[in-house]
Amino acid sequence: MKNVIHWFRRDLRVTDNTALDAAVRSSENVTTVYILSDWKKNHRWTGPNRQHFLCGCLSSLAGDLAEIGGRLVIRQGDAVAELEKLAIETRAEAIFFNRDPDPYGRGVEERLQKMGARIGIAIRSFKDVAIHERDEVLTGGGDPFRVFTPYSKAWAKLAKPPVAKRIQRMQSPSGIFSLPLPENATWELPSAAGGVLEAGEKASRLRMSVFLDSGLARYGAMRNIPSGRTTSRLSQDLRFGLISIRELHRATLDKMETLDAVGRDSAATYVSELVWREFYMQVLWNFPGVLEEEFNAKYRGMVWPGKRENFQRWCDGLTGFPIVDAAMRELRETGFMHNRTRMITAMFLTKDLHLDWRMGEMWFMQTLADGEIASNNGGWQWSAGTGADAAPYFRIQNPWSQSKRFDPDGVYIKTWVPELRNVDSSKFMDPPAPGMRLAPGYPSPIVDHSAARDITLDLFKLAAAR
């Protein structure tokens, strides 16, 4: 072919990019395009932190493409309409793209296929976001898995796709109109949005290298500690496709072979977390209704009687529970939250404040830089006790004991809750006396955890008995 289009979506890299590799191999000229949408008007599932990171990713991608002879075209509007215009402008014979696992993305893909048939252009889609997609990991009866452990065992038995090298050379046509790259000011983003992580493929590859060299061997022992760099911090990189899941998985296995027994166990734990990501993707692929209702039919329509005003206090980190407040403030300020504190805050919203998990799910998607619809929904339903292979409803984490286990010296709490920096960390392990505060200017707990726990047990029993 002479002219084709590669549509960048959540694959913002030039290394091991399945669709981009295929496009470059198939055609003399490849027009690469990213299509912006009006994130404030059209998407309830995003927010400034993720958009800020996206801006950095696109700027980096444009530079990476220029290094190998390519050019990134920026358009804005409906993706299918813009791709049709671009195909006509460039006389493209095919549009290449990597498939999206979420229902919205798949809906766009269906429309794109119809457009291609209408105007006579080939539409070629590829697997890239996951190592194994919807129909690849099934039970012996051909059904999707609903429980993680058997899914992970079946997943592990399948042959893994190879990892491609970085594209060395490509050619993009000149003279194609492009909007300027989005920036904070032009994209209506606050200057403080986005946290501290550098965007782009090169920065992501450096993070991966640092984690594999210095973090993987101790991941198993440290992964539940929210203070410091105790996890890979690659979640936003996978979300935007700055590295491929294939390469990360392969590199982890290669590094595992060099470690001692403890290190290998640690690496295996990390691989398991990567498989959880794919488990939740296949749940969303096969059961898209989980975005609107509980996966477990027994709890659909259950009542969440919590006080609505407490939701804002939870969002603002003003609940009077130090580890909850620290996590919520970190999220607001940086767009990141540690996995352990995601569980703590989610269980607190649903099982202490008795508020609908969908409210928290939405807030996380609007504030997380790494917001992944499938993982976020899976995590929230797991914590609420309503999801696939979820924590049983009677598993209710005590925020005070969670502080004792995972932040015993109060390092994390004092980092994000300045009102408590002069308070002895032992005070964070148990609730203060009723009506008392841990420090001036810091609120007293908005609920009694023990009483809230009893209410939760009753709510779930009532829902199950209907």
C-alpha positions as CSV (number, residue, x, y, z in Angstrom):
1,M,0.0,0.0,0.0
2,K,1.1,3.6,-0.6
3,N,-0.8,5.5,2.1
4,V,-2.3,4.3,5.4
5,I,-3.3,5.9,8.8
6,H,-2.3,4.8,12.2
7,W,-4.8,6.0,14.8
8,F,-3.1,6.5,18.2
9,R,-5.4,5.9,21.2
10,R,-3.9,4.4,24.3
11,D,-0.7,3.2,22.7
12,L,1.4,6.4,22.8
13,R,4.8,4.8,21.9
14,V,7.0,3.7,19.0
15,T,8.3,0.5,20.7
16,D,6.4,-2.8,20.5
17,N,3.3,-1.1,19.1
18,T,1.3,-3.8,17.3
19,A,-0.8,-1.7,15.0
20,L,1.9,0.9,14.3
21,D,4.4,-1.9,13.4
22,A,1.9,-3.4,11.0
23,A,1.1,0.0,9.4
24,V,4.8,0.8,8.9
25,R,5.5,-2.7,7.4
26,S,2.4,-2.4,5.1
27,S,2.8,1.0,3.6
28,E,5.2,3.5,2.1
29,N,3.6,6.4,3.9
30,V,2.0,6.3,7.4
31,T,-0.1,9.3,8.7
32,T,-0.2,9.0,12.5
33,V,-3.0,10.9,14.2
34,Y,-4.3,11.5,17.7
35,I,-7.9,12.8,18.0
36,L,-8.7,14.9,20.9
37,S,-12.2,15.1,22.4
38,D,-13.8,17.8,24.5
39,W,-12.9,16.2,27.8
40,K,-14.9,18.7,29.9
41,K,-18.1,18.3,28.0
42,N,-18.1,14.7,26.7
43,H,-16.4,12.6,29.3
44,R,-17.4,12.0,32.9
45,W,-14.6,9.5,33.2
46,T,-11.6,11.8,33.1
47,G,-10.2,14.9,34.8
48,P,-7.4,17.4,34.9
49,N,-4.7,15.0,36.2
50,R,-5.1,12.5,33.5
51,Q,-5.5,15.2,30.8
52,H,-2.3,16.9,32.0
53,F,-0.4,13.6,31.7
54,L,-1.9,13.0,28.3
55,C,-0.6,16.4,27.1
56,G,2.9,15.5,28.2
57,C,2.6,12.1,26.5
58,L,1.5,13.6,23.2
59,S,4.4,16.1,23.2
60,S,6.9,13.3,23.9
61,L,5.3,11.1,21.2
62,A,5.6,13.8,18.6
63,G,9.3,14.1,19.3
64,D,9.8,10.3,19.2
65,L,8.0,10.1,15.8
66,A,10.1,13.0,14.4
67,E,13.3,11.1,15.4
68,I,12.3,8.2,13.1
69,G,10.9,10.3,10.2
70,G,7.2,10.4,11.3
71,R,4.9,13.2,12.2
72,L,2.0,13.3,14.7
73,V,-1.1,14.9,13.4
74,I,-3.5,16.3,16.0
75,R,-7.2,16.6,15.2
76,Q,-10.2,17.2,17.5
77,G,-13.8,16.0,17.3
78,D,-15.7,12.8,16.8
79,A,-13.1,10.1,16.1
80,V,-14.9,8.4,13.2
81,A,-15.8,11.7,11.5
82,E,-12.2,13.0,11.8
83,L,-10.7,9.7,10.5
84,E,-13.0,9.8,7.5
85,K,-11.9,13.3,6.7
86,L,-8.2,12.3,7.1
87,A,-8.6,9.2,5.0
88,I,-10.0,11.3,2.2
89,E,-7.3,14.0,2.5
90,T,-4.4,11.4,2.5
91,R,-6.0,9.0,0.1
92,A,-5.5,6.3,2.7
93,E,-6.1,2.7,1.8
94,A,-6.4,1.5,5.4
95,I,-6.7,2.7,9.0
96,F,-4.7,0.8,11.6
97,F,-5.5,0.9,15.3
98,N,-5.2,-1.1,18.5
99,R,-8.4,-2.3,20.1
100,D,-9.8,-0.7,23.3
101,P,-11.2,-2.9,26.1
102,D,-13.8,-0.5,27.4
103,P,-17.4,-0.4,26.1
104,Y,-17.1,3.2,24.8
105,G,-14.0,2.5,22.8
106,R,-15.5,-0.7,21.3
107,G,-18.6,1.3,20.3
108,V,-16.4,3.8,18.4
109,E,-14.6,0.8,16.7
110,E,-18.0,-0.6,15.5
111,R,-18.9,2.8,14.0
112,L,-15.4,2.9,12.4
113,Q,-15.9,-0.5,10.7
114,K,-19.2,0.7,9.2
115,M,-17.6,3.9,7.9
116,G,-14.8,1.9,6.3
117,A,-17.3,-0.3,4.5
118,R,-19.2,2.7,3.4
119,I,-16.2,4.6,1.8
120,G,-14.3,1.5,0.8
121,I,-11.3,1.6,3.1
122,A,-9.8,-1.3,5.0
123,I,-10.1,-1.1,8.8
124,R,-7.5,-3.2,10.6
125,S,-7.6,-3.6,14.4
126,F,-5.0,-5.3,16.6
127,K,-4.5,-6.7,20.1
128,D,-2.2,-4.5,22.1
129,V,-3.6,-3.3,25.5
130,A,-3.7,-6.8,26.9
131,I,-1.6,-9.9,26.5
132,H,-4.7,-12.0,26.3
133,E,-8.1,-10.6,25.1
134,R,-11.7,-11.4,25.7
135,D,-12.0,-14.8,24.0
136,E,-8.6,-16.2,24.8
137,V,-8.9,-17.1,28.4
138,L,-12.0,-19.2,29.0
139,T,-13.2,-22.1,31.1
140,G,-13.3,-25.6,29.8
141,G,-16.9,-25.0,28.9
142,G,-16.0,-21.9,26.9
143,D,-17.4,-19.4,29.4
144,P,-15.6,-16.3,30.8
145,F,-14.0,-16.8,34.2
146,R,-15.7,-15.1,37.2
147,V,-12.9,-16.0,39.8
148,F,-9.3,-14.8,39.6
149,T,-7.3,-17.9,40.6
150,P,-8.6,-20.3,37.9
151,Y,-8.4,-17.4,35.4
152,S,-4.7,-16.8,36.3
153,K,-3.8,-20.4,36.0
154,A,-5.4,-20.6,32.5
155,W,-3.8,-17.3,31.6
156,A,-0.4,-18.6,32.6
157,K,-0.7,-21.7,30.3
158,L,-1.2,-19.7,27.1
159,A,1.7,-18.9,24.8
160,K,2.6,-15.2,25.1
161,P,3.0,-13.0,22.0
162,P,6.5,-11.8,21.1
163,V,7.9,-8.3,21.9
164,A,8.7,-6.2,18.9
165,K,11.7,-3.8,18.8
166,R,11.5,0.0,18.5
167,I,10.6,1.2,15.0
168,Q,13.8,2.6,13.4
169,R,12.4,4.4,10.4
170,M,9.1,5.4,8.9
171,Q,7.8,8.1,6.5
172,S,4.8,10.4,7.0
173,P,3.4,12.6,4.2
174,S,4.0,16.3,4.5
175,G,1.4,19.1,4.3
176,I,-1.3,17.4,6.3
177,F,-3.2,19.9,8.5
178,S,-2.6,19.5,12.3
179,L,-3.8,21.3,15.3
180,P,-1.1,22.4,17.8
181,L,-0.2,20.0,20.5
182,P,-2.5,20.6,23.6
183,E,-0.9,22.4,26.5
184,N,-2.1,23.1,30.0
185,A,-3.3,26.6,29.1
186,T,-4.9,25.8,25.8
187,W,-6.5,22.7,27.2
188,E,-8.0,24.5,30.1
189,L,-6.0,22.7,32.8
190,P,-4.9,24.1,36.1
191,S,-1.1,24.6,36.2
192,A,-0.8,22.3,39.3
193,A,-2.6,19.3,37.7
194,G,-0.9,16.1,37.1
195,G,1.5,15.4,40.0
196,V,5.2,15.0,39.5
197,L,5.8,12.0,37.1
198,E,7.3,12.8,33.8
199,A,5.2,11.8,30.8
200,G,6.3,10.0,27.6
201,E,7.8,6.7,26.5
202,K,11.4,7.6,27.5
203,A,10.4,8.5,31.0
204,S,8.3,5.4,31.3
205,R,11.1,3.1,30.1
206,L,13.4,4.7,32.8
207,R,10.8,4.0,35.4
208,M,10.5,0.4,34.3
209,S,14.3,0.0,34.4
210,V,14.6,1.5,37.9
211,F,11.8,-0.7,39.2
212,L,13.2,-3.9,37.7
213,D,16.7,-3.2,39.0
214,S,15.9,-1.9,42.5
215,G,12.2,-2.5,43.3
216,L,11.1,-5.9,41.9
217,A,13.1,-8.0,44.4
218,R,11.5,-6.3,47.4
219,Y,8.1,-5.7,45.8
220,G,6.5,-8.6,47.8
221,A,7.7,-7.2,51.1
222,M,7.1,-3.5,50.4
223,R,4.1,-3.3,48.1
224,N,1.5,-2.6,50.9
225,I,3.5,0.3,52.4
226,P,2.1,3.6,51.0
227,S,5.0,5.8,51.9
228,G,8.0,6.0,49.5
229,R,8.5,4.3,46.2
230,T,7.4,0.8,47.1
231,T,5.6,-0.1,43.8
232,S,6.4,0.1,40.1
233,R,4.6,3.4,39.5
234,L,3.9,2.2,36.0
235,S,0.1,2.2,36.2
236,Q,-0.3,5.5,34.2
237,D,2.3,4.2,31.7
238,L,0.2,1.1,31.0
239,R,-2.9,3.2,30.9
240,F,-1.5,5.4,28.1
241,G,0.5,2.7,26.5
242,L,3.9,4.3,27.1
243,I,5.2,0.8,27.5
244,S,3.6,-2.4,26.3
245,I,2.2,-4.9,28.7
246,R,4.1,-7.6,26.7
247,E,7.4,-6.0,27.2
248,L,6.8,-5.3,30.9
249,H,5.8,-8.9,31.5
250,R,8.7,-10.3,29.5
251,A,11.2,-8.0,31.2
252,T,9.8,-9.0,34.6
253,L,10.3,-12.7,33.8
254,D,13.8,-12.2,32.5
255,K,14.7,-10.3,35.7
256,M,13.1,-13.0,37.8
257,E,15.6,-15.5,36.5
258,T,18.5,-13.5,38.1
259,L,16.9,-13.2,41.6
260,D,17.2,-15.4,44.6
261,A,14.2,-17.4,45.9
262,V,12.7,-14.5,47.9
263,G,13.2,-12.2,44.9
264,R,11.5,-14.7,42.6
265,D,8.5,-14.9,44.9
266,S,8.4,-11.1,44.9
267,A,8.5,-11.0,41.1
268,A,5.8,-13.7,40.9
269,T,3.6,-11.4,43.1
270,Y,4.1,-8.6,40.7
271,V,3.2,-10.7,37.7
272,S,0.0,-11.7,39.5
273,E,-0.9,-8.0,39.8
274,L,-0.5,-7.7,36.0
275,V,-2.8,-10.6,35.5
276,W,-5.4,-9.0,37.8
277,R,-5.4,-6.1,35.4
278,E,-6.2,-8.5,32.6
279,F,-8.8,-10.3,34.7
280,Y,-10.7,-7.1,35.3
281,M,-10.5,-6.3,31.5
282,Q,-12.0,-9.6,30.6
283,V,-14.8,-9.0,33.2
284,L,-15.6,-5.7,31.5
285,W,-15.3,-7.2,28.0
286,N,-17.8,-10.0,28.9
287,F,-20.0,-8.2,31.4
288,P,-20.1,-4.5,30.4
289,G,-23.1,-4.0,32.7
290,V,-20.7,-3.8,35.7
291,L,-20.3,-0.1,34.9
292,E,-23.9,0.5,35.9
293,E,-24.7,-2.3,38.4
294,E,-23.2,-4.8,40.8
295,F,-21.5,-7.8,39.3
296,N,-23.1,-10.0,42.0
297,A,-26.8,-10.0,41.2
298,K,-27.6,-10.7,44.8
299,Y,-26.6,-7.1,45.7
300,R,-28.2,-5.2,42.8
301,G,-30.4,-2.5,43.9
302,M,-29.2,-2.6,47.5
303,V,-29.7,0.5,49.6
304,W,-26.8,2.8,50.4
305,P,-28.2,5.0,53.2
306,G,-25.1,7.1,54.0
307,K,-25.2,10.9,54.4
308,R,-24.5,12.6,51.1
309,E,-22.6,15.4,52.8
310,N,-20.1,12.9,54.0
311,F,-19.1,12.2,50.4
312,Q,-17.5,15.7,50.0
313,R,-15.6,15.3,53.3
314,W,-14.3,12.0,52.0
315,C,-13.2,13.7,48.7
316,D,-11.5,16.5,50.6
317,G,-9.7,14.3,53.1
318,L,-11.6,15.7,56.1
319,T,-13.1,12.5,57.6
320,G,-11.1,12.5,60.8
321,F,-9.5,9.1,59.9
322,P,-5.9,10.0,59.3
323,I,-4.9,7.3,56.8
324,V,-8.1,7.9,54.8
325,D,-7.5,11.6,54.7
326,A,-3.8,11.2,53.8
327,A,-4.8,9.1,50.8
328,M,-7.5,11.3,49.6
329,R,-5.3,14.4,49.8
330,E,-2.5,12.6,47.9
331,L,-4.9,11.7,45.2
332,R,-6.2,15.3,44.8
333,E,-2.7,16.8,44.8
334,T,-0.8,14.3,42.6
335,G,-3.4,12.2,40.7
336,F,-1.9,9.1,42.3
337,M,-3.0,6.8,45.1
338,H,-1.2,3.6,46.4
339,N,-3.1,0.4,45.8
340,R,-3.4,-0.3,49.6
341,T,-4.9,3.0,50.3
342,R,-7.2,2.7,47.3
343,M,-8.7,-0.4,49.1
344,I,-8.8,1.4,52.5
345,T,-10.5,4.5,51.1
346,A,-13.0,2.5,49.0
347,M,-14.0,0.3,51.9
348,F,-14.3,3.3,54.1
349,L,-16.7,5.0,51.7
350,T,-18.9,1.9,51.2
351,K,-18.7,0.2,54.6
352,D,-18.1,3.0,57.0
353,L,-20.0,5.9,55.3
354,H,-22.5,3.5,53.6
355,L,-22.3,5.4,50.3
356,D,-22.7,3.9,46.8
357,W,-19.5,2.6,45.4
358,R,-20.4,4.2,42.0
359,M,-19.8,7.6,43.6
360,G,-16.3,6.7,44.6
361,E,-15.6,5.0,41.3
362,M,-16.5,8.2,39.4
363,W,-14.4,10.4,41.7
364,F,-11.4,8.1,41.2
365,M,-11.8,8.2,37.5
366,Q,-12.0,12.0,37.6
367,T,-8.9,12.4,39.7
368,L,-6.5,9.5,39.0
369,A,-3.8,10.1,36.3
370,D,-3.8,6.3,35.8
371,G,-7.6,5.9,35.6
372,E,-8.3,2.6,34.0
373,I,-12.0,1.9,33.7
374,A,-11.7,-1.9,34.1
375,S,-9.3,-1.9,37.0
376,N,-11.0,0.9,38.8
377,N,-14.5,-0.7,38.5
378,G,-13.0,-4.0,39.5
379,G,-11.3,-2.5,42.5
380,W,-14.3,-0.6,43.7
381,Q,-16.6,-3.6,43.4
382,W,-14.0,-5.8,45.1
383,S,-13.8,-3.4,48.0
384,A,-17.6,-3.0,48.2
385,G,-18.1,-6.7,48.3
386,T,-20.3,-6.7,45.1
387,G,-17.9,-7.7,42.3
388,A,-16.2,-10.6,40.6
389,D,-14.2,-12.6,43.1
390,A,-14.8,-9.7,45.6
391,A,-13.8,-9.5,49.2
392,P,-16.7,-11.0,51.2
393,Y,-19.1,-8.3,52.5
394,F,-18.1,-9.1,56.0
395,R,-14.5,-8.2,55.3
396,I,-14.4,-4.7,56.6
397,Q,-11.0,-3.0,57.1
398,N,-10.5,-1.0,60.2
399,P,-8.8,2.2,59.2
400,W,-7.1,2.5,62.6
401,S,-5.6,-0.9,62.4
402,Q,-4.6,-0.4,58.8
403,S,-2.6,2.6,59.9
404,K,-0.9,0.4,62.5
405,R,0.0,-2.3,60.0
406,F,1.1,-0.2,57.0
407,D,2.1,3.2,58.4
408,P,3.3,2.4,61.9
409,D,5.6,5.5,62.1
410,G,3.0,7.8,60.6
411,V,5.3,8.8,57.8
412,Y,2.6,8.6,55.1
413,I,0.0,10.3,57.2
414,K,2.3,13.2,58.3
415,T,3.4,13.7,54.7
416,W,-0.1,14.5,53.5
417,V,-1.9,15.7,56.6
418,P,0.2,18.6,57.9
419,E,-2.3,19.2,60.8
420,L,-0.9,16.0,62.3
421,R,2.8,16.4,61.8
422,N,3.4,17.2,65.5
423,V,1.1,14.4,66.8
424,D,2.7,11.2,68.1
425,S,2.1,8.5,65.5
426,S,0.8,6.2,68.2
427,K,-2.3,8.4,68.2
428,F,-3.1,7.2,64.7
429,M,-3.7,3.6,65.7
430,D,-6.9,4.1,67.7
431,P,-9.8,6.5,67.5
432,P,-9.8,9.5,69.9
433,A,-12.4,9.7,72.7
434,P,-15.9,10.6,71.4
435,G,-16.0,14.2,70.3
436,M,-12.2,14.7,70.6
437,R,-9.8,15.7,67.9
438,L,-6.3,14.4,67.3
439,A,-5.0,18.0,66.8
440,P,-6.4,21.5,66.6
441,G,-7.8,22.2,63.1
442,Y,-8.2,18.5,62.3
443,P,-11.8,17.1,62.4
444,S,-13.0,14.5,64.8
445,P,-14.0,11.2,63.1
446,I,-17.2,11.6,61.3
447,V,-18.4,8.0,62.1
448,D,-17.7,5.4,64.8
449,H,-16.1,2.5,62.9
450,S,-17.5,-0.2,65.1
451,A,-21.0,1.0,64.9
452,A,-20.7,1.6,61.1
453,R,-19.4,-2.0,60.7
454,D,-22.5,-3.4,62.4
455,I,-24.8,-1.4,60.1
456,T,-22.9,-2.7,57.0
457,L,-23.4,-6.3,58.0
458,D,-27.1,-5.7,58.4
459,L,-27.4,-3.9,55.0
460,F,-25.8,-6.8,53.2
461,K,-27.8,-9.4,55.0
462,L,-31.0,-7.5,54.1
463,A,-29.9,-7.2,50.4
464,A,-29.1,-10.9,50.2
465,A,-32.5,-11.9,51.8
466,R,-34.6,-10.0,49.3
